[in-house]
Structure formats: structure tokens, C-alpha cells
Amino acid sequence: MDSAAVYRTRRRLESRGMVFSRWETKENGPPRRVYELTDGGREHLRDWLEVMMEEVRHGLEGLLGKPGQT
């Protein structure tokens, strides 16, 4: 994966209020940026997971030939 794309995505998520970041410093080693989900980010993740799991379910039903498949 392109590391620049990861950084762009994290900045985009932060600008949309899905995550926030802070600098964490330790005795040993350089400071590092730590990202955490916001409440809005958690809600968005839950919604996304529901959609993804529904798609997986439909795919499995199609594979197994279950009635009601689309």
C-alpha cells in the first residue's frame, strides 16, 4: 500500500471529524502521532460494517444457492 495514501486518508478522516490525533511522547524514541476514532467515526464504522456484512451475506447466499438471492 502507498504510505502517502495512508497519510492522506488519515488527514481526510481527521478533517471530517471521524478521528482526532495527538502527539505522544515517550522517554525513549521520537514523538509519534496517535489517532483515535471519535464518536462520529465509530458510528460511521458501524454503518459501514453493517453494509459490508450485508454484502457478504448476499454473496454467501448466492454461492450456496439460498432462496431470496438477488
Secondary structure, 3 states (H helix, E strand, C coil): CCHHHHHHHHHHHHHCCCEEEEEECCCCCCCEEEEEECHHHHHHHHHHHHHHHHHHHHHHHHHHCCCCCC
